[in-house]
Amino acid sequence: WRVGYIAFPASLKASLMKVQDTIPICPCILSQHVALGAMQAGRPWVKERVAGLSEQKRIVCGAVRETLGEGSLLGGSGAIYVMVRLPAAYQDDVAVVRWLAEKHRVCVIPGSACGSPGSLRLSYANTTVERCKEAARRLHAGLAELAAGEAQL
């Protein structure tokens, strides 16, 4: 999904040329082949993939909302992940990530690795809906423990 193009009016060319070097930085050959395959398969294939992502996002966000509340979700529009604000008592996101992996067998990324300390980055891509449901169940259990202040990190 990191291969693409941009269509723009001529009036934006000078501004876009200033930042263009940060956009097409050497997509790997695998990404180029996947992009070509998506283009050859056409819009129906892409729509099917996006529909799956929408369902998986709904599942993951549901687990977060039920345990930490709506206000804990940060961003997530147009990405394949969401950021989650941790409860105030558990701001060591690296410790929370280790605890979730060890106790609840669910892997997430510490927000500090993405410039957002005190949060988690939850990806919902590159899996099936069934596996996403299982991951969300485990995540829900872990987040519920955090929300209740019962987690022993």
C-alpha positions in Angstrom: 0.0 0.0 0.0 3.0 2.3 0.0 3.2 2.6 -3.8 1.2 5.2 -5.5 0.9 8.4 -7.5 -0.6 11.8 -7.2 -2.6 13.8 -9.6 -2.5 17.5 -9.0 -3.2 20.9 -10.7 -0.2 22.6 -12.3 -0.4 25.4 -9.7 0.8 23.0 -7.0 3.8 21.6 -8.9 6.4 23.9 -7.3 5.2 23.1 -3.8 4.9 19.4 -4.4 8.4 19.2 -5.8 9.7 20.5 -2.5 8.4 17.4 -0.7 8.4 14.8 -3.4 11.6 13.2 -2.3 9.9 12.0 0.9 7.2 10.2 -1.0 8.6 7.7 -3.6 11.7 6.6 -1.6 12.6 3.2 -3.2 9.5 1.0 -2.8 10.9 -2.5 -2.6 10.4 -4.8 -5.6 7.8 -6.9 -3.7 5.7 -3.8 -3.2 6.0 -2.9 -6.8 4.8 -6.3 -7.9 1.9 -6.2 -5.4 0.9 -2.8 -6.7 1.0 -4.0 -10.3 -1.1 -7.1 -9.3 -3.7 -4.8 -7.6 -3.9 -2.6 -10.7 -4.2 -5.7 -13.0 -6.9 -7.2 -10.7 -8.9 -4.0 -10.9 -11.2 -2.1 -8.6 -13.2 -5.2 -7.3 -10.1 -6.8 -5.8 -9.2 -3.5 -4.1 -12.7 -3.0 -2.8 -12.7 -6.5 -1.3 -9.5 -5.9 0.5 -10.6 -2.5 1.9 -14.0 -4.0 3.0 -12.0 -6.6 5.0 -9.9 -3.8 6.6 -13.1 -1.9 7.5 -14.5 -4.9 9.4 -11.2 -5.6 11.1 -10.9 -1.9 12.2 -14.5 -2.1 13.6 -13.5 -5.2 15.6 -10.3 -3.7 17.1 -11.9 -0.3 17.8 -14.8 -2.1 19.5 -12.4 -3.8 21.9 -10.8 -0.5 22.8 -14.1 1.4 23.2 -15.6 -1.2 25.4 -12.7 -1.2 27.8 -11.0 2.3 27.7 -13.8 4.4 26.2 -14.2 6.4 23.0 -11.7 9.1 24.0 -8.9 6.6 24.1 -8.8 6.2 20.3 -6.4 8.6 18.6 -6.6 9.1 14.8 -7.0 6.0 12.6 -8.5 7.7 9.6 -7.0 6.4 6.4 -4.4 4.1 8.1 -4.2 0.4 8.7 -3.7 1.0 12.5 -5.2 3.0 15.3 -3.4 4.7 18.2 -4.8 4.1 21.8 -4.1 6.3 24.7 -3.2 4.3 27.8 -4.7 4.9 31.2 -2.8 7.4 33.4 -1.5 4.7 35.7 0.1 2.8 32.9 2.1 5.3 30.9 5.2 3.0 30.3 4.0 1.9 26.9 7.0 -0.5 26.4 6.2 -2.3 29.7 2.5 -2.5 28.7 3.5 -4.0 25.3 5.7 -6.7 27.0 2.9 -7.4 29.5 0.3 -7.8 26.7 2.5 -10.1 24.8 3.5 -12.3 27.8 0.2 -12.5 29.6 -2.4 -12.0 26.9 -0.5 -13.3 23.8 -1.3 -10.2 21.7 1.4 -8.1 20.1 1.2 -4.4 19.6 3.7 -1.6 19.0 4.6 0.9 21.8 3.4 4.4 20.9 6.8 5.8 21.9 8.3 4.0 18.8 5.9 6.2 16.7 6.4 9.5 18.6 3.4 9.0 20.9 4.6 7.9 24.3 1.9 6.6 26.7 0.0 5.0 23.9 -0.2 1.8 21.8 -0.3 1.4 18.0 -2.7 -1.4 17.0 -2.5 -2.7 13.5 -5.6 -4.5 12.1 -4.2 -5.4 8.6 -2.6 -8.5 7.1 -4.8 -11.0 8.9 -8.1 -12.7 8.5 -11.3 -11.5 10.2 -11.3 -14.6 12.3 -7.8 -14.0 13.6 -8.6 -10.4 14.2 -11.5 -11.4 16.4 -9.3 -13.6 18.5 -6.6 -10.9 18.8 -9.4 -8.4 19.7 -10.7 -10.8 22.4 -7.2 -11.0 23.9 -6.7 -7.3 23.6 -10.0 -6.7 25.3 -9.0 -8.8 28.3 -5.7 -7.0 28.6 -7.2 -3.5 28.3 -9.9 -4.4 30.7 -7.3 -5.3 33.3 -5.5 -2.0 32.6 -8.7 0.0 32.9 -9.5 -1.6 36.2 -6.0 -0.8 37.5 -5.3 -4.5 38.1 -2.4 -5.1 35.7 0.9 -6.1 37.3 3.5 -5.0 34.8 
